Amino acid sequence: MTRSALVLGGGGITGIAWELGLLHGLARAGVDLTDADLVVGTSAGSVVGAQVRSGTPLDELYEAQLAPPTGERAATLSRWTMLRLAPALLRPGSAREKRARIGRKALRANPGDGSDRVAVIRHRVPWEEWPEGDLRVTAVDADTGELVVLDRDGGVDLVHAVAASCAVPMVWPPVSTGGRRLVDGGVRSTANADLAEGCDPVVVVAPLPRSLSRATSVAAQLTRTGATRTAVLAPDARALAAIGKNVLDPARRADAARAGLAQAADVADEVRATWSATARG
């Protein structure tokens, strides 16, 4: 039997909520993606991956998204932020060189060690130890542009790994851990689905499915996995309206979670066909 993979992409605070709503709704429909052999988490997806691997029931994780977002600091991932990153991406160079330029911008914009953000993430992921099972969390080395895949054998505790994966450049400071300064894994790809290479089936849950290049698109990355049974789940029109334009707005969290729960009913049959034990065996 081949290994199954669940890939959880980035998408901010509302992305966490939508992903948890969707996963909860699918589980209620009899399709529990959290039993995947491999879970890959990027940015928001790293939070969700750590939470679902922790053993906390999905209904509890979902209900937590509906609570008032007290203590959550609002931020803005604006078009202006993206425009400030554009020169680093448009100048000639390899993909790694472009990521390193973004990393240097992030270091200049927020020169701290990210300890304040680690404290924030600890409220969402209150476990230093990695959970059982294969969980991989993505980040990017701010100095070199190298993709860094963190797991239970990498010498970095879970909280710091997730905080690094969520360190959005120009918004939050890079996180210093394991002798490196790390930024959001979404700098490389919003999903990093190619880390599921060799797995089949592969389901990608992608709040932000678009990519900056063809090579880092979800479709291209899925092709590189070699999987023949795949599904890509992105927010539908109702979910996009609930999420709004600023994915870092905690006031949108509950609506995004409800939208994910509602969308699950529409995609359950498709996902079941991809994920079923018969197909996997």
C-alpha positions as CSV (number, residue, x, y, z in Angstrom):
1,M,0.0,0.0,0.0
2,T,1.3,3.4,-0.9
3,R,1.5,6.2,1.7
4,S,-1.2,8.9,1.8
5,A,-0.4,12.6,2.1
6,L,-2.4,15.6,3.3
7,V,-0.8,18.9,2.2
8,L,-2.0,22.0,4.1
9,G,-1.2,25.3,2.5
10,G,-0.7,28.8,3.8
11,G,-3.5,31.4,4.1
12,G,-3.2,33.4,7.3
13,I,-5.5,33.4,10.3
14,T,-8.6,32.9,8.1
15,G,-6.8,30.1,6.3
16,I,-6.3,28.3,9.6
17,A,-10.0,28.7,10.3
18,W,-11.2,27.6,6.8
19,E,-8.9,24.6,6.8
20,L,-10.2,23.4,10.2
21,G,-13.8,24.0,9.1
22,L,-13.3,22.0,6.0
23,L,-11.4,19.1,7.7
24,H,-14.1,19.0,10.4
25,G,-16.9,18.9,7.8
26,L,-15.2,16.2,5.8
27,A,-14.6,14.1,8.9
28,R,-18.3,14.4,9.8
29,A,-19.1,13.1,6.3
30,G,-16.9,10.1,6.9
31,V,-13.7,11.3,5.2
32,D,-11.0,11.9,7.9
33,L,-8.0,13.3,6.1
34,T,-6.1,13.6,9.4
35,D,-5.3,9.9,9.3
36,A,-2.8,10.6,6.5
37,D,0.6,8.9,6.6
38,L,2.2,12.2,5.9
39,V,1.1,15.7,6.7
40,V,2.9,18.7,5.1
41,G,2.2,22.1,6.6
42,T,3.1,25.5,5.3
43,S,2.5,28.7,7.2
44,A,-1.2,28.5,8.3
45,G,-1.1,24.8,7.3
46,S,1.7,24.2,9.7
47,V,-0.5,25.4,12.6
48,V,-3.3,23.1,11.4
49,G,-1.0,20.2,10.8
50,A,0.4,20.5,14.3
51,Q,-3.0,20.8,15.8
52,V,-4.6,17.8,14.0
53,R,-1.5,15.7,14.6
54,S,-1.7,16.5,18.3
55,G,-4.7,14.3,18.8
56,T,-7.1,17.1,19.7
57,P,-10.5,16.3,18.2
58,L,-11.5,18.2,15.1
59,D,-14.8,19.3,16.6
60,E,-12.8,21.0,19.5
61,L,-10.4,22.7,17.1
62,Y,-13.4,23.9,15.0
63,E,-15.3,25.3,18.0
64,A,-12.2,27.2,19.1
65,Q,-12.3,29.0,15.7
66,L,-15.8,30.3,16.5
67,A,-14.8,31.9,19.8
68,P,-14.2,35.7,19.9
69,P,-10.6,36.3,18.8
70,T,-9.5,38.0,22.0
71,G,-5.8,38.2,22.3
72,E,-5.2,37.8,18.5
73,R,-3.2,40.7,17.1
74,A,-4.6,41.9,13.8
75,A,-2.2,42.6,10.9
76,T,-2.5,43.4,7.3
77,L,-1.1,41.4,4.3
78,S,-1.8,44.2,1.8
79,R,-1.1,44.7,-1.9
80,W,1.5,47.3,-0.9
81,T,3.4,44.6,1.0
82,M,3.4,42.4,-2.0
83,L,4.5,45.3,-4.2
84,R,7.5,45.9,-1.9
85,L,8.5,42.3,-2.5
86,A,8.1,42.5,-6.3
87,P,11.6,43.8,-7.1
88,A,13.2,40.8,-5.4
89,L,11.2,38.5,-7.5
90,L,11.5,40.3,-10.8
91,R,15.2,40.7,-10.9
92,P,17.2,37.9,-12.7
93,G,18.4,35.0,-10.7
94,S,17.5,31.5,-9.6
95,A,14.5,30.8,-7.5
96,R,16.7,30.4,-4.4
97,E,18.4,33.7,-5.1
98,K,15.0,35.4,-5.3
99,R,14.0,33.9,-2.0
100,A,17.2,35.1,-0.4
101,R,16.4,38.6,-1.5
102,I,13.0,38.4,0.1
103,G,14.7,37.0,3.2
104,R,17.1,40.0,3.4
105,K,14.2,42.4,3.0
106,A,12.4,40.6,5.9
107,L,15.5,40.8,8.1
108,R,15.8,44.6,7.4
109,A,12.2,45.2,8.0
110,N,12.0,43.2,11.3
111,P,15.5,42.7,12.7
112,G,14.5,40.9,15.9
113,D,14.7,37.2,16.7
114,G,11.0,36.6,16.5
115,S,10.6,35.6,20.1
116,D,7.4,37.7,20.5
117,R,5.8,35.7,17.6
118,V,7.0,32.5,19.1
119,A,5.0,33.4,22.2
120,V,1.9,34.0,20.0
121,I,2.2,30.7,18.2
122,R,2.6,28.9,21.5
123,H,-1.0,29.8,22.3
124,R,-2.1,28.1,19.0
125,V,0.4,25.2,19.3
126,P,1.1,24.6,23.0
127,W,3.4,21.6,22.5
128,E,7.2,21.7,22.4
129,E,7.4,18.0,21.5
130,W,6.5,16.8,18.0
131,P,3.5,14.5,17.7
132,E,3.6,11.0,16.6
133,G,3.4,10.4,12.8
134,D,5.1,12.1,9.9
135,L,4.6,15.8,10.1
136,R,6.8,18.1,8.0
137,V,6.8,21.9,8.4
138,T,8.3,24.2,5.8
139,A,10.3,27.3,6.2
140,V,12.9,29.3,4.1
141,D,16.3,30.3,5.3
142,A,16.3,34.1,5.2
143,D,20.0,34.3,4.5
144,T,20.4,31.7,1.8
145,G,16.9,31.2,0.3
146,E,17.1,27.5,1.0
147,L,14.0,25.5,1.6
148,V,14.1,24.1,5.2
149,V,11.9,21.1,6.0
150,L,11.5,20.7,9.7
151,D,10.4,17.5,11.4
152,R,10.7,15.6,14.7
153,D,14.3,14.6,13.9
154,G,15.6,18.1,13.0
155,G,16.5,19.4,16.4
156,V,13.9,22.3,16.4
157,D,11.0,22.1,18.8
158,L,7.5,22.2,17.3
159,V,6.6,25.7,18.5
160,H,9.6,27.3,16.9
161,A,9.1,25.3,13.7
162,V,5.6,26.5,13.3
163,A,6.5,30.0,14.2
164,A,9.2,30.0,11.5
165,S,6.8,28.6,9.0
166,C,4.3,31.5,9.8
167,A,6.9,34.3,9.7
168,V,5.4,36.3,6.8
169,P,8.1,38.5,5.3
170,M,7.6,42.3,5.9
171,V,4.8,41.5,8.4
172,W,6.4,39.4,11.1
173,P,10.1,39.0,12.0
174,P,12.1,36.0,10.9
175,V,12.4,33.4,13.6
176,S,15.9,32.4,14.9
177,T,16.1,28.7,15.6
178,G,18.4,25.8,15.0
179,G,21.2,28.2,14.1
180,R,19.2,29.8,11.2
181,R,17.0,32.8,10.6
182,L,13.8,31.5,9.0
183,V,10.8,33.0,7.2
184,D,7.5,31.7,6.0
185,G,7.6,28.5,3.9
186,G,5.1,30.2,1.6
187,V,8.0,32.2,0.2
188,R,8.9,29.1,-1.7
189,S,5.3,27.9,-2.4
190,T,2.0,28.4,-0.8
191,A,1.6,24.6,-0.5
192,N,4.9,22.9,-1.2
193,A,2.9,19.9,-2.4
194,D,6.0,18.3,-4.0
195,L,7.2,17.3,-0.5
196,A,4.6,14.5,-0.8
197,E,6.7,12.8,-3.5
198,G,6.1,9.1,-3.6
199,C,2.7,9.3,-1.8
200,D,-0.6,8.3,-3.4
201,P,-3.2,9.6,-2.8
202,V,-2.4,13.2,-2.1
203,V,-5.0,15.8,-1.1
204,V,-4.0,19.5,-1.0
205,V,-6.0,21.9,1.1
206,A,-5.0,25.3,-0.3
207,P,-6.5,28.6,1.0
208,L,-4.2,30.5,-1.4
209,P,-3.8,28.1,-4.4
210,R,-2.2,30.6,-6.8
211,S,1.6,30.7,-7.3
212,L,4.2,33.1,-8.5
213,S,5.6,30.7,-11.0
214,R,4.5,27.7,-13.0
215,A,7.1,25.5,-11.3
216,T,5.7,26.2,-7.9
217,S,2.1,25.9,-8.8
218,V,0.1,23.2,-7.0
219,A,-0.6,21.4,-10.3
220,A,3.1,21.3,-11.3
221,Q,4.1,20.1,-7.8
222,L,1.5,17.4,-7.7
223,T,2.8,16.1,-11.1
224,R,6.3,15.8,-9.5
225,T,4.9,13.7,-6.6
226,G,4.0,10.9,-9.1
227,A,0.6,10.5,-7.5
228,T,-2.3,9.3,-9.7
229,R,-5.0,10.0,-7.1
230,T,-5.1,13.7,-6.2
231,A,-7.5,16.4,-5.1
232,V,-7.0,20.1,-4.6
233,L,-9.4,21.9,-2.3
234,A,-9.5,25.7,-2.5
235,P,-12.1,28.2,-1.1
236,D,-15.3,28.4,-3.1
237,A,-17.1,31.7,-3.8
238,R,-18.8,31.7,-0.4
239,A,-15.6,30.9,1.4
240,L,-13.7,33.7,-0.4
241,A,-16.4,36.2,0.6
242,A,-16.2,35.0,4.2
243,I,-12.4,35.2,4.2
244,G,-12.3,38.7,2.8
245,K,-9.3,40.6,1.4
246,N,-7.1,40.5,4.5
247,V,-6.2,36.9,5.5
248,L,-4.6,38.2,8.7
249,D,-7.8,39.7,10.1
250,P,-8.9,37.6,13.2
251,A,-12.4,39.2,13.0
252,R,-13.0,37.0,9.9
253,R,-12.0,33.8,11.6
254,A,-15.3,32.5,12.7
255,D,-17.0,33.2,9.3
256,A,-14.1,31.5,7.5
257,A,-14.4,28.4,9.7
258,R,-18.2,28.2,9.0
259,A,-17.6,28.6,5.3
260,G,-15.1,25.7,5.3
261,L,-17.6,23.5,7.2
262,A,-20.3,24.3,4.6
263,Q,-18.0,23.7,1.7
264,A,-17.1,20.3,3.0
265,A,-20.5,19.0,2.1
266,D,-20.0,20.0,-1.5
267,V,-16.6,18.3,-1.9
268,A,-17.0,15.2,0.3
269,D,-17.8,12.8,-2.5
270,E,-14.9,14.0,-4.6
271,V,-12.5,13.6,-1.7
272,R,-13.9,10.3,-0.6
273,A,-13.3,8.9,-4.1
274,T,-9.7,10.0,-3.9
275,W,-9.0,9.0,-0.3
276,S,-11.0,5.8,0.1
277,A,-9.2,2.7,1.5
278,T,-10.2,0.8,-1.7
279,A,-8.4,3.3,-3.9
280,R,-5.4,3.4,-1.6
281,G,-5.1,-0.3,-1.4
